[in-house]
Amino acid sequence: MKKRIEHILRERRIELGMTQQEAALELGMSIHQYQRYEYGEHRLANCPMRIGLRICEVFELDPFEVVMIQNKNRKK
């Protein structure tokens, strides 16, 4: 089973011991904006590069892998 990026974001946030509120503050966005990414309402691959790179930095994710995961899941 392929993991969707929103599941990866949630798992990674929990691994890092962060709440959604803490993640949002660290990312400089509202909790509602962050939740849209974590719930899959907004695609990370389509967000502004600055936001996508910041999310990858905070969650220690490889930006290339994030985009590739979303592209693979999109082809289904």
MOPAC internal coordinates of N, CA, C and O (Angstrom, degrees):
PM7 1SCF
backbone

  N    0.0000 0     0.00 0     0.00 0    0    0    0
  C    1.4529 1     0.00 0     0.00 0    1    0    0
  C    1.5278 1   109.44 1     0.00 0    2    1    0
  O    1.2310 1   121.28 1   -50.33 1    3    2    1
  N    1.3084 1   115.15 1   129.67 1    3    2    1
  C    1.4637 1   119.64 1   179.30 1    5    3    2
  C    1.5182 1   108.89 1   -82.48 1    6    5    3
  O    1.2310 1   121.47 1   -41.05 1    7    6    5
  N    1.3096 1   114.80 1   138.95 1    7    6    5
  C    1.4651 1   119.59 1   177.27 1    9    7    6
  C    1.5096 1   109.98 1   -85.14 1   10    9    7
  O    1.2310 1   121.40 1   -40.18 1   11   10    9
  N    1.2920 1   114.93 1   139.82 1   11   10    9
  C    1.4586 1   121.08 1   175.14 1   13   11   10
  C    1.5246 1   107.66 1   -87.41 1   14   13   11
  O    1.2310 1   120.78 1   -29.08 1   15   14   13
  N    1.3139 1   116.12 1   150.92 1   15   14   13
  C    1.4609 1   120.99 1  -174.94 1   17   15   14
  C    1.5196 1   112.08 1   -59.93 1   18   17   15
  O    1.2310 1   119.84 1   146.06 1   19   18   17
  N    1.3369 1   117.91 1   -33.94 1   19   18   17
  C    1.4635 1   118.51 1   179.71 1   21   19   18
  C    1.5281 1   111.25 1   -64.52 1   22   21   19
  O    1.2310 1   120.26 1   145.99 1   23   22   21
  N    1.3374 1   117.11 1   -34.01 1   23   22   21
  C    1.4681 1   119.79 1   176.33 1   25   23   22
  C    1.5266 1   110.47 1   -68.94 1   26   25   23
  O    1.2310 1   121.33 1   141.55 1   27   26   25
  N    1.3194 1   115.07 1   -38.45 1   27   26   25
  C    1.4671 1   119.52 1   178.40 1   29   27   26
  C    1.5242 1   110.22 1   -64.58 1   30   29   27
  O    1.2310 1   120.17 1   137.36 1   31   30   29
  N    1.3388 1   117.28 1   -42.64 1   31   30   29
  C    1.4720 1   120.06 1   178.33 1   33   31   30
  C    1.5235 1   110.88 1   -59.72 1   34   33   31
  O    1.2310 1   120.65 1   133.66 1   35   34   33
  N    1.3170 1   116.36 1   -46.34 1   35   34   33
  C    1.4709 1   120.19 1  -178.66 1   37   35   34
  C    1.5350 1   110.61 1   -63.51 1   38   37   35
  O    1.2310 1   120.69 1   131.79 1   39   38   37
  N    1.3225 1   116.28 1   -48.21 1   39   38   37
  C    1.4634 1   119.79 1  -179.97 1   41   39   38
  C    1.5190 1   111.39 1   -60.37 1   42   41   39
  O    1.2310 1   120.67 1   136.51 1   43   42   41
  N    1.3109 1   116.32 1   -43.49 1   43   42   41
  C    1.4762 1   120.46 1  -178.00 1   45   43   42
  C    1.5299 1   110.73 1   -66.48 1   46   45   43
  O    1.2310 1   120.79 1   139.17 1   47   46   45
  N    1.3398 1   116.10 1   -40.83 1   47   46   45
  C    1.4733 1   119.65 1   178.14 1   49   47   46
  C    1.5235 1   109.93 1   -60.34 1   50   49   47
  O    1.2310 1   120.43 1   135.81 1   51   50   49
  N    1.3229 1   116.78 1   -44.19 1   51   50   49
  C    1.4586 1   120.98 1   179.90 1   53   51   50
  C    1.5310 1   110.62 1   -66.36 1   54   53   51
  O    1.2310 1   120.25 1   138.10 1   55   54   53
  N    1.3344 1   117.12 1   -41.90 1   55   54   53
  C    1.4750 1   120.85 1   176.91 1   57   55   54
  C    1.5236 1   111.29 1   -57.26 1   58   57   55
  O    1.2310 1   120.84 1   143.56 1   59   58   57
  N    1.3191 1   116.00 1   -36.44 1   59   58   57
  C    1.4611 1   120.96 1  -179.28 1   61   59   58
  C    1.5293 1   112.25 1   -83.11 1   62   61   59
  O    1.2310 1   120.49 1   179.03 1   63   62   61
  N    1.3374 1   116.68 1    -0.97 1   63   62   61
  C    1.4629 1   121.22 1   176.73 1   65   63   62
  C    1.5187 1   113.66 1    72.84 1   66   65   63
  O    1.2310 1   120.77 1  -148.53 1   67   66   65
  N    1.3265 1   116.14 1    31.47 1   67   66   65
  C    1.4652 1   120.23 1  -177.56 1   69   67   66
  C    1.5240 1   110.78 1  -109.19 1   70   69   67
  O    1.2310 1   121.10 1   -35.21 1   71   70   69
  N    1.3223 1   115.50 1   144.79 1   71   70   69
  C    1.4563 1   121.05 1   169.44 1   73   71   70
  C    1.5279 1   107.57 1   -84.09 1   74   73   71
  O    1.2310 1   120.44 1   -10.95 1   75   74   73
  N    1.3130 1   116.76 1   169.05 1   75   74   73
  C    1.4598 1   119.07 1   174.80 1   77   75   74
  C    1.5239 1   110.82 1   -61.56 1   78   77   75
  O    1.2310 1   120.73 1   140.90 1   79   78   77
  N    1.3144 1   116.21 1   -39.10 1   79   78   77
  C    1.4710 1   120.26 1   179.45 1   81   79   78
  C    1.5238 1   110.64 1   -62.70 1   82   81   79
  O    1.2310 1   120.27 1   135.15 1   83   82   81
  N    1.3360 1   117.09 1   -44.85 1   83   82   81
  C    1.4689 1   120.51 1   178.94 1   85   83   82
  C    1.5214 1   111.13 1   -63.33 1   86   85   83
  O    1.2310 1   120.61 1   138.93 1   87   86   85
  N    1.3396 1   116.43 1   -41.07 1   87   86   85
  C    1.4623 1   120.15 1   178.47 1   89   87   86
  C    1.5244 1   110.44 1   -61.98 1   90   89   87
  O    1.2310 1   120.92 1   134.78 1   91   90   89
  N    1.3270 1   115.85 1   -45.22 1   91   90   89
  C    1.4622 1   120.32 1   179.57 1   93   91   90
  C    1.5281 1   111.39 1   -60.65 1   94   93   91
  O    1.2310 1   120.46 1   135.81 1   95   94   93
  N    1.3196 1   116.73 1   -44.19 1   95   94   93
  C    1.4686 1   120.22 1   178.90 1   97   95   94
  C    1.5232 1   110.90 1   -62.56 1   98   97   95
  O    1.2310 1   120.50 1   136.60 1   99   98   97
  N    1.3251 1   116.66 1   -43.40 1   99   98   97
  C    1.4627 1   121.47 1   179.90 1  101   99   98
  C    1.5304 1   110.74 1   -63.09 1  102  101   99
  O    1.2310 1   121.14 1   146.53 1  103  102  101
  N    1.3225 1   115.43 1   -33.47 1  103  102  101
  C    1.4617 1   120.62 1  -178.73 1  105  103  102
  C    1.5242 1   113.07 1   -86.20 1  106  105  103
  O    1.2310 1   120.56 1   169.31 1  107  106  105
  N    1.3251 1   116.53 1   -10.69 1  107  106  105
  C    1.4557 1   119.89 1   179.62 1  109  107  106
  C    1.5213 1   113.30 1    74.62 1  110  109  107
  O    1.2310 1   121.06 1  -145.44 1  111  110  109
  N    1.3288 1   115.58 1    34.56 1  111  110  109
  C    1.4681 1   119.40 1   179.17 1  113  111  110
  C    1.5166 1   108.89 1  -136.64 1  114  113  111
  O    1.2310 1   120.81 1   -12.15 1  115  114  113
  N    1.3104 1   116.07 1   167.85 1  115  114  113
  C    1.4585 1   119.66 1   178.09 1  117  115  114
  C    1.5251 1   109.28 1   -72.36 1  118  117  115
  O    1.2310 1   121.12 1   -21.77 1  119  118  117
  N    1.3319 1   115.46 1   158.23 1  119  118  117
  C    1.4567 1   119.36 1   177.85 1  121  119  118
  C    1.5245 1   110.41 1   -61.68 1  122  121  119
  O    1.2310 1   120.25 1   144.07 1  123  122  121
  N    1.3199 1   117.12 1   -35.93 1  123  122  121
  C    1.4644 1   120.53 1   179.98 1  125  123  122
  C    1.5310 1   111.46 1   -64.81 1  126  125  123
  O    1.2310 1   120.73 1   139.86 1  127  126  125
  N    1.3180 1   116.20 1   -40.14 1  127  126  125
  C    1.4626 1   119.70 1   177.73 1  129  127  126
  C    1.5272 1   109.75 1   -64.75 1  130  129  127
  O    1.2310 1   120.55 1   135.02 1  131  130  129
  N    1.3373 1   116.56 1   -44.98 1  131  130  129
  C    1.4618 1   119.62 1   178.97 1  133  131  130
  C    1.5298 1   110.69 1   -61.02 1  134  133  131
  O    1.2310 1   120.39 1   135.23 1  135  134  133
  N    1.3223 1   116.85 1   -44.77 1  135  134  133
  C    1.4616 1   120.62 1  -178.53 1  137  135  134
  C    1.5269 1   111.73 1   -59.00 1  138  137  135
  O    1.2310 1   119.78 1   146.08 1  139  138  137
  N    1.3000 1   118.03 1   -33.92 1  139  138  137
  C    1.4673 1   120.61 1   178.70 1  141  139  138
  C    1.5253 1   111.00 1   -61.23 1  142  141  139
  O    1.2310 1   120.44 1   144.04 1  143  142  141
  N    1.3283 1   116.77 1   -35.96 1  143  142  141
  C    1.4705 1   119.83 1   176.19 1  145  143  142
  C    1.5255 1   110.32 1   -72.66 1  146  145  143
  O    1.2310 1   120.34 1   133.99 1  147  146  145
  N    1.3169 1   116.96 1   -46.01 1  147  146  145
  C    1.4649 1   120.35 1  -176.86 1  149  147  146
  C    1.5281 1   111.69 1   -67.17 1  150  149  147
  O    1.2310 1   119.79 1   147.83 1  151  150  149
  N    1.3122 1   118.01 1   -32.17 1  151  150  149
  C    1.4637 1   121.74 1  -179.81 1  153  151  150
  C    1.5267 1   112.69 1   -87.63 1  154  153  151
  O    1.2310 1   120.57 1   177.53 1  155  154  153
  N    1.3397 1   116.52 1    -2.47 1  155  154  153
  C    1.4534 1   120.36 1   177.11 1  157  155  154
  C    1.5155 1   114.74 1    82.36 1  158  157  155
  O    1.2310 1   120.16 1  -168.51 1  159  158  157
  N    1.3326 1   117.29 1    11.49 1  159  158  157
  C    1.4661 1   120.32 1   178.56 1  161  159  158
  C    1.5256 1   111.21 1   -74.97 1  162  161  159
  O    1.2310 1   120.60 1   152.08 1  163  162  161
  N    1.3355 1   116.46 1   -27.92 1  163  162  161
  C    1.4680 1   122.50 1   174.48 1  165  163  162
  C    1.5207 1   107.49 1  -120.84 1  166  165  163
  O    1.2310 1   121.06 1   -44.69 1  167  166  165
  N    1.3210 1   115.58 1   135.31 1  167  166  165
  C    1.4661 1   120.25 1   178.32 1  169  167  166
  C    1.5253 1   109.68 1   -84.95 1  170  169  167
  O    1.2310 1   121.55 1   -49.01 1  171  170  169
  N    1.3142 1   114.64 1   130.99 1  171  170  169
  C    1.4604 1   119.83 1   178.30 1  173  171  170
  C    1.5260 1   110.59 1   -63.37 1  174  173  171
  O    1.2310 1   120.09 1   145.34 1  175  174  173
  N    1.3161 1   117.42 1   -34.66 1  175  174  173
  C    1.4665 1   121.06 1  -178.99 1  177  175  174
  C    1.5270 1   112.12 1   -66.37 1  178  177  175
  O    1.2310 1   120.05 1   159.86 1  179  178  177
  N    1.3250 1   117.51 1   -20.14 1  179  178  177
  C    1.4594 1   120.76 1  -178.54 1  181  179  178
  C    1.5231 1   113.68 1  -105.46 1  182  181  179
  O    1.2310 1   119.90 1  -179.78 1  183  182  181
  N    1.3112 1   117.80 1     0.22 1  183  182  181
  C    1.4617 1   120.05 1  -178.12 1  185  183  182
  C    1.5286 1   109.72 1   -79.67 1  186  185  183
  O    1.2310 1   120.13 1   -15.40 1  187  186  185
  N    1.3273 1   117.35 1   164.60 1  187  186  185
  C    1.4689 1   119.40 1   175.56 1  189  187  186
  C    1.5363 1   110.36 1   -55.77 1  190  189  187
  O    1.2310 1   120.86 1   -39.09 1  191  190  189
  N    1.3074 1   115.96 1   140.91 1  191  190  189
  C    1.4598 1   121.21 1  -175.71 1  193  191  190
  C    1.5314 1   111.85 1   -54.16 1  194  193  191
  O    1.2310 1   120.51 1   139.33 1  195  194  193
  N    1.3191 1   116.64 1   -40.67 1  195  194  193
  C    1.4622 1   120.65 1  -179.17 1  197  195  194
  C    1.5277 1   110.99 1   -58.00 1  198  197  195
  O    1.2310 1   120.43 1   136.64 1  199  198  197
  N    1.3222 1   116.79 1   -43.36 1  199  198  197
  C    1.4708 1   121.00 1  -179.40 1  201  199  198
  C    1.5255 1   110.22 1   -70.09 1  202  201  199
  O    1.2310 1   120.45 1   134.01 1  203  202  201
  N    1.3243 1   116.74 1   -45.99 1  203  202  201
  C    1.4614 1   120.38 1  -179.76 1  205  203  202
  C    1.5179 1   112.34 1   -59.94 1  206  205  203
  O    1.2310 1   120.57 1   135.98 1  207  206  205
  N    1.3256 1   116.52 1   -44.02 1  207  206  205
  C    1.4662 1   119.89 1   179.19 1  209  207  206
  C    1.5258 1   111.48 1   -67.04 1  210  209  207
  O    1.2310 1   120.45 1   143.31 1  211  210  209
  N    1.3210 1   116.74 1   -36.69 1  211  210  209
  C    1.4681 1   120.25 1   178.41 1  213  211  210
  C    1.5273 1   110.32 1   -65.61 1  214  213  211
  O    1.2310 1   120.08 1   137.11 1  215  214  213
  N    1.3264 1   117.45 1   -42.89 1  215  214  213
  C    1.4634 1   120.67 1   177.30 1  217  215  214
  C    1.5287 1   109.74 1   -60.59 1  218  217  215
  O    1.2310 1   120.46 1   135.05 1  219  218  217
  N    1.3134 1   116.73 1   -44.95 1  219  218  217
  C    1.4691 1   120.21 1   178.78 1  221  219  218
  C    1.5261 1   111.25 1   -62.69 1  222  221  219
  O    1.2310 1   120.30 1   140.76 1  223  222  221
  N    1.3187 1   117.03 1   -39.24 1  223  222  221
  C    1.4665 1   120.80 1   179.15 1  225  223  222
  C    1.5280 1   111.03 1   -64.46 1  226  225  223
  O    1.2310 1   120.42 1   130.65 1  227  226  225
  N    1.3181 1   116.79 1   -49.35 1  227  226  225
  C    1.4639 1   121.05 1  -177.04 1  229  227  226
  C    1.5293 1   111.09 1   -63.99 1  230  229  227
  O    1.2310 1   120.51 1   139.87 1  231  230  229
  N    1.3443 1   116.62 1   -40.13 1  231  230  229
  C    1.4614 1   120.25 1  -177.40 1  233  231  230
  C    1.5213 1   113.30 1   -94.10 1  234  233  231
  O    1.2310 1   120.83 1  -175.03 1  235  234  233
  N    1.3411 1   116.02 1     4.97 1  235  234  233
  C    1.4587 1   122.03 1   177.39 1  237  235  234
  C    1.5277 1   110.91 1    55.46 1  238  237  235
  O    1.2310 1   121.29 1  -128.42 1  239  238  237
  N    1.3282 1   115.13 1    51.58 1  239  238  237
  C    1.4567 1   122.58 1   178.93 1  241  239  238
  C    1.5205 1   109.83 1  -113.68 1  242  241  239
  O    1.2310 1   120.33 1   -29.19 1  243  242  241
  N    1.3169 1   116.98 1   150.81 1  243  242  241
  C    1.4584 1   122.47 1   176.85 1  245  243  242
  C    1.5332 1   108.33 1   -82.24 1  246  245  243
  O    1.2310 1   119.64 1   -62.26 1  247  246  245
  N    1.3350 1   118.28 1   117.74 1  247  246  245
  C    1.4676 1   120.85 1  -177.48 1  249  247  246
  C    1.5350 1   112.93 1   -56.62 1  250  249  247
  O    1.2310 1   120.17 1   141.49 1  251  250  249
  N    1.3217 1   117.28 1   -38.51 1  251  250  249
  C    1.4564 1   120.73 1   179.91 1  253  251  250
  C    1.5288 1   110.20 1   -61.96 1  254  253  251
  O    1.2310 1   120.38 1   135.06 1  255  254  253
  N    1.3174 1   116.88 1   -44.94 1  255  254  253
  C    1.4613 1   120.39 1   179.85 1  257  255  254
  C    1.5261 1   111.30 1   -64.02 1  258  257  255
  O    1.2310 1   120.35 1   141.68 1  259  258  257
  N    1.3279 1   116.94 1   -38.32 1  259  258  257
  C    1.4641 1   120.79 1   179.34 1  261  259  258
  C    1.5267 1   110.22 1   -60.63 1  262  261  259
  O    1.2310 1   120.19 1   133.23 1  263  262  261
  N    1.3241 1   117.25 1   -46.77 1  263  262  261
  C    1.4587 1   121.18 1  -179.36 1  265  263  262
  C    1.5307 1   109.75 1   -66.09 1  266  265  263
  O    1.2310 1   120.34 1   138.49 1  267  266  265
  N    1.3226 1   116.95 1   -41.51 1  267  266  265
  C    1.4641 1   119.90 1  -178.92 1  269  267  266
  C    1.5275 1   111.41 1   -65.83 1  270  269  267
  O    1.2310 1   119.88 1   141.66 1  271  270  269
  N    1.3251 1   117.84 1   -38.34 1  271  270  269
  C    1.4672 1   121.29 1   177.57 1  273  271  270
  C    1.5186 1   109.21 1   -60.51 1  274  273  271
  O    1.2310 1   120.43 1   134.87 1  275  274  273
  N    1.3211 1   116.79 1   -45.13 1  275  274  273
  C    1.4631 1   119.57 1  -178.27 1  277  275  274
  C    1.5264 1   110.98 1   -68.54 1  278  277  275
  O    1.2310 1   119.84 1   143.02 1  279  278  277
  N    1.3240 1   117.91 1   -36.98 1  279  278  277
  C    1.4618 1   120.15 1   178.70 1  281  279  278
  C    1.5185 1   111.36 1   -66.81 1  282  281  279
  O    1.2310 1   119.90 1   139.19 1  283  282  281
  N    1.3231 1   117.80 1   -40.81 1  283  282  281
  C    1.4729 1   121.51 1   178.54 1  285  283  282
  C    1.5191 1   110.29 1   -64.23 1  286  285  283
  O    1.2310 1   120.27 1   136.31 1  287  286  285
  N    1.3223 1   117.10 1   -43.69 1  287  286  285
  C    1.4672 1   120.11 1  -179.18 1  289  287  286
  C    1.5249 1   111.00 1   -68.41 1  290  289  287
  O    1.2310 1   120.11 1   150.94 1  291  290  289
  N    1.2937 1   117.39 1   -29.06 1  291  290  289
  C    1.4658 1   121.82 1  -178.64 1  293  291  290
  C    1.5259 1   111.69 1   -71.32 1  294  293  291
  O    1.2310 1   120.44 1   151.64 1  295  294  293
  N    1.3320 1   116.77 1   -28.36 1  295  294  293
  C    1.4586 1   121.38 1  -177.26 1  297  295  294
  C    1.5212 1   112.82 1   -75.14 1  298  297  295
  O    1.2310 1   120.19 1   170.20 1  299  298  297
  N    1.3232 1   117.25 1    -9.80 1  299  298  297
  C    1.4735 1   121.06 1  -179.52 1  301  299  298
  C    1.4906 1   111.71 1   -60.35 1  302  301  299
  O    1.2310 1   120.10 1   180.00 1  303  302  301

